[in-house]
């Protein structure tokens, strides 16, 4: 025993579907006050309704408050970048680990971050020297290493899918399995079914991203659905063989793998299409046994026993070609201020004379150092 006790003054109870008499008896028995959603818990909104932009106002207000507090510190570009990659990234990461944020909220966070990075204050949306999409790319790909919030948020939500298969002891997992998965495959559920919670529908929309990491190692086949679960190298057989697959093979949509195994072999009709031939060829190499079906999580063919948010994020995010100069620029011995300045010159984003002329400014365009050639990035440095 931990020795900890419940603080009645700080404890509330939440009830649903109870009449007033029953609620009153419970309150009298446990001396708890009744409360109702929405509430805030650990700084996050808890509600039975879909998370909207207004629910995220505290997040946006906190980010803006932090940035406004840093405005008068005369920070360099490198200093502002450090605060974004540590403090702001941590605040946003806390929310994205719990919710799938509305797209408008993500855009607003990006706008605040861009304004602070380039101007040192919020509220200015113009004159960004580099597109935010580039900035939020890894340094090896020419960016500044800030996380892309949308893809990071999706990777965080994929952990919930991972938990459904690998964390049977979780109360949340037990509830989801009991409510939604007692007689159905996770991969067969309709993501437009509004009887599901809004968050669960959001999770269902991420199944196509999750299925690349998950496969089922067949044991007895009792808990694996033939048409829906990823137990073959072809993924979901309902997608691989098409909508007419069940009628062509005579196997019901809700059949399990064990239903198609006779004990000595697979009870399938002769193959009539190339994809059916591929399935038959694969089934010659596997069969059911007495062990239980086992889920396997792998990334790039390597089995993982735990969930790595960074690894999953790197697999699902949009990538750019790596730049050859990244290892030369971002080395440990370098000064951050020099590195960010050099980064801008490598991307040709500093206001040299040739660029100012292209923007419409009236300049002589001559290099102030030599007075001979036109001033450009290449002339100054290369």
N, C-alpha and C positions, 0 to 999 in steps of 0.2 A: 504494500500500500504506500502511496506517495505521501499521505498525511494531509493532502490538500482537501479543502472543503468548499462547498458551494456558497458564494456570497449572495444571500437572498436579495439584498438591496440592489445588486447589480444584475440580477437575473430576471428575465422575462420569459413567458411561454407563448408559443404561437399555435393556435388551434384552427382547424378547418372542418366545417360540416357538423359542428356541435350545437345543440340547442342551448339556450341561456341557462337552464337549470343544471345541465351537465357541466357547463363551463364554470358555473358558480361553485359546484361541489368540488371540482378539481382545484379551484383557487383556494377554497377554504381548507382543503386537505394539505396542500403544499405551500400555502401562503405566498403564491407567486402572482404577480400582476400580468394581466393579459396584454399582449401587444399585437400589432399587425404590420404587414409589409406595406410600403417599402421602409427599410431602415438602412443604416450604415454600420458596417462591421469591419474593423481593421482598416478603415478609410475607404472601403469599397461599398458601392450600393448593392443591397440585396433586395430583389423585387421578383414578383411572379410574372411580371410583364417584360416585354422585349426591351433590351437596353437601347436607349435613344440618346440623341446628342445632349439633351438637357441633363441626363444622368451623368454625363461625362464632364459637365461644367466644373466640378471640383478638381478634376485632373488638369484641365486646361488652365484653371485659375492658379493651381499650384505651380505649373510650369512657368507661367507668365510671372508669377511672384518671384520665383528663383531668378529668372532672367533679368527682371527689373532691378533686383538687388545687386546684380553684377554690373549694371550699366555704368556706374560711375567709377569703376575700378581701372579704367583705361587698359583693358586687356588687349593683348595682341591676337591675331588670328589663331595662332597656335594655342593660346590660353583659352580662348572661347571654344575652340575645338575640343580641348581636354575636358571642359565642363560639360559639353554636350555628350561626349562619349562616356562619361562617368556618371554624373549626377542625373542629368535628364534621361539618359538611357536607362538608368536604374529605376526611376519613377515610372517610366512608360512600361518597362519590363514587368513591374509588379502588377500593373493592370492587365497587360496582355497574357499573363499567366493564368488569369481568372476569367477573362471575357474575350470574345471576338469583338473588337471595337468597330463602331460604325465607320464607314469610309470617310464621311465628312470630318470626323474627329481626327483621323489619321492625317488628312490633308491639312487640317488646322495646325496640328503639331508640327508637321513638316514646314508649314509657312512660318510659324513662330521661330523654329530652329534656323531656318534659312535667313530670316531677318536678323536674328541675334548673331549668327556666324559672320555675316558680311558687314553689318552696321553697328553691332554692339548693343542693339536695343530692339525691342519688338515694335511692330506696327508698320514696318517698311517692307514692301514686297517687291521692289524693283532693284535694278542694278546688281543682281547676283552675277558674279563672274563665271561661275560654273553651275551647270544644271544640277538640281538636287538628286536626280537619278544617278549621276556620276559620283557625287559626293558620298552617297549611301552605298557605294560599291567597295569591296575590299581594296586595301592598298595595293595588293598584287595585281589588281585589274585596273589600276589608274585612279581609284577613288581615295577618300580619306578614312575609310574604315568604319564609318557610322552604319548602324544597322538599318536596313529597309524595314520599316515597322510592319507593313502589311504582310510580307512573307515571314517575318519573325513571329507575328501573331498567329499565322496559320501553322507554323511549326510548333508553337506552344499548344495549340488546340489539338494537334496530332498526338500529343502525349496522352490526351484523354482517350483517344482511340486505342493507343498502346495499352493503357490501363485496363480497358475492357477485356483484353486477352491475357494480360500478364499480372494483374493485381486482383486476384479473386477475393482477397481479404478486405478490400476497400468497401466501406458502406455505400459509397456512391455507385460503385460497380455492381454491388449486390442489388441495389434498388433498380438500376437501369436494366439489368438482366431479368429481374422479376417483372418489371413493368412492360418492357418492350421486346425482350428477346427470349421469353419462355418457350415460344413455339415458332419462332421465326429467325431467319438469318439476319445478322446485322447488315449484310450487303444487299438484302432484298427489301429493306424498309423504304417507304416512300418519303422523300425529303420535303414533300409538299403536304404532308398530313398534319393539319393544324391541331390535331389532338395531342401532338408531341409538343414539348416545351420549345421555345424559340431557340434556346442554346443547343438543344439536341438536334434540331433541324439544321443549324449551322454546322454542327459536327458531321452530320450525314452528308453534307455537301462537300466535305473534304475526303470522302472515301476514295476517290480516284487518285488522290495524292498518297493516301496511306497504303493502298493495295500494292504499290511497288515495293514496299518494305516487308510485307507480311505474307507468309505462306503457312499452310497447315501440313504437318507431317502426319500421314494417315496411320492410325493404329487399328482400332476396331471399326472406325467409320461411323460410330453411333451419333456423335455430336457434330459431324460435318455435313453440311448440305451439299448435295451433288452439284446442283446448278449454280449456287451462289458463292460458296466459299472458295478462296484461292488455294486449292489443294493440288492443282496441276501447274505446270510451267506456263499454261495459257491464261492464267488468271481465272476470272469468273467464266464458267462454261456457258452461262446464259448469254454473255456478251460475245464469246468466241464463236459459238455455234449458231447464234441468232435467235430471234423470237420463236421461230418454228422448230428449234432444236428439241424441246420436250415432246412435241407431237411426232416428229420424225423418229425419235428414238423410243418413244413410248414410255418415257420416264416422267413421273409427275414432278411439278415444280418444287414441291415441298419434300421430295425424296432425300434421304440421307445417303451417304456413300455406302453404308452397310446394306441398304435396300437393294443395291445393284450388285452386291457381292454374294455369290451362292455358297461360298465355302471352298469351292475348287476353282473358281474363276469368275470373270465378269459376265453378267447377263445382259449383253448389248447386242442389238441387231447388226447385220453386216453394214460396213461403212459405205456411204453413198456419195460423200463429198471428200475433197482433199483434207478439209479440217477434221472430219470424222476419222479419216485414215490416220492423221497425226495423233488424235486422241487414242485410237486403238493401239498405235505403236507405243505410246507412252504407258498405257495401262498394262502392256506386256511386262513392264519392268517393275510394277508395284502390285501390292495386294494387301488385303486386310489381315490383321493379326489380333492377338488377345490384349494388346496394350491400348492405352487411351490415346486419342488424337492429341497432338502437341503443336501449339502455335510456335512459329519461329520468326524472329525479327532480324532482318539482315540489311546491311547497307553496302552496296557494291559487291554483293556476294559474300560478305564477311558477317558471320552471325554475331549479334550483339546481345548480351545478357541484360543490359540496362538501356534506358532511353537517353540518348545524347542529343540535347536540343540543338547544339551547334552543328553536329553532323547532319541531322535531318534538315536544318535550315539551309545548309550548303547544297543539299540535294534538290530542294524544291524552289530555291530562289532563281531569278534570272541571272545569268552569268555573262561576263564580257571576256574577251581575250586578255590574257595576262600581258603586261607591258614589260619590256626588257629592263627598263631603268628602275623598277620598283626596289630591287635588292640594293641597288647603289644609293638610292635616296633615303630609304627608311631603315637605316642601320642604327644600332644601339648607341654608337658613339656620336651620332649627329645631334645637333641642337634643334629642338622642335620649331623654333621661329625660323631658322634657316631652311629647314625641310619644307615647311608650308610655303615659304616664298619661292623656293626652287620648284616646288610642285606647280605653282601657278605659271612659272616661266616655261616649264616643260609642256604644259597644256596651252601655252601662248595666250594667257588670259590677263596679263598685266598691261596697263595703259601706255604702251610704247607709242611713239609718234605715228607710225604707220596705222595702228589700230584706231587712234584718235581721229586721224584723217578719214578713215572708213566710217566713223560714226557721225561725220559731218562737221567736226570742229575745224576751224581754220588754223592750221599750223604750218610752219616752214618744212617740217618733216625731216630736218637735218639733225644728225647726231650731235648732241651738245658736247660730247667728249672729243670727237675728232674733227667735227665741222666739215666733213667731206661727204660721207655717204648718208643715205636715209636711215633713220633710226628704226630698228626692228628687233625682235627677239633674237633672230639668228645673227644679226650684225653685232649685237652687244655681247652675246655669249658663245656663239658658235662660229 
